[in-house]
Amino acid sequence: MRLYMAILLKGLPRDMLQYGRGRPRGQRQSAAEMGRLWYLIRLSNKYGLDTHKFLTRFPDAWTHEKSSHNGISIQLRQRTNSGGIFLVTQDQKVIAQLHLSQKLLKYLPEVGLAAFPFIEFTPPNKMRTLETTHVQIQDIDAGVKWVNLIARVVRKSDPRYVFSRSGDPLALSIATISDGTGSMRLPLWNAQIDRVSIGDTVQIQSGRVRRFRGELQVSVGRNGRLQVIENQLMQQSRTEKR
């Protein structure tokens, strides 16, 4: 751990490392800032993000209160004397909440990733994406981040309520969709629940793929789109005419 911190501290500007002019308290603050930076970089790698762009969204959220990058939302929840508390979410799910100082916020756009040789970054042009064309479920695996697909809803759970960390109630129903080549879970939140019924054929654009409790699922957040292109009644009417 000490070796990691030494490498990390070496990558920071000199004025950022001398909060307390060598006093123990200043050193602890510096280590805390470094820990937050380390955490953000690892977070970007975990979710397959462009690390530089992800880091720059925090100063942007500081200025405009909200920002986003590839389906990850960043919101300034509270301003403090030294900085701000930021909430990081994906599809209404809280990923992280942390305090960043103004000094660190100014430095984030200048972070040199070469100072972190022990972190394996995923280059943006190497991340697998099937977003540009519609794909079959059998072609989706854990290496895929974003997809467009058309599938039929074969199951749908009764809605239940969960609470966000801010205490807001959220309605959740888990649907299962299939296209004949495979099936996967589709979480439906709030207004999405009433729009989708068993038997409907749905079109998903810019769906976010991730593994949850051992199963792949595709979710539709603010940057995606969920559309019913053929509902159950239309299919029944077509069958009766035949």
Secondary structure, DSSP 8 states (H G I E B T S, - for coil): -HHHHHHHHHTS-GGGS-TTTT-HHHHHHHHHHHHHHHHHHHHHHHTT--HHHHHHHHHHHHHHSEEEETTEEEEEEEE-SSEEEEEEEETTEEEEEEEEEHHHHHHGGG--GGG-TTS----GGGSEEEEEEE--GGG--TTEEEEEEEEEEEEE---EEEE-TT--EEEEEEEEEE-SS-EEEEEEETHHHHH--TT-EEEEEEEEEEEETTEEEEE--TTSEEEEEE-HHHHHHHHHH-
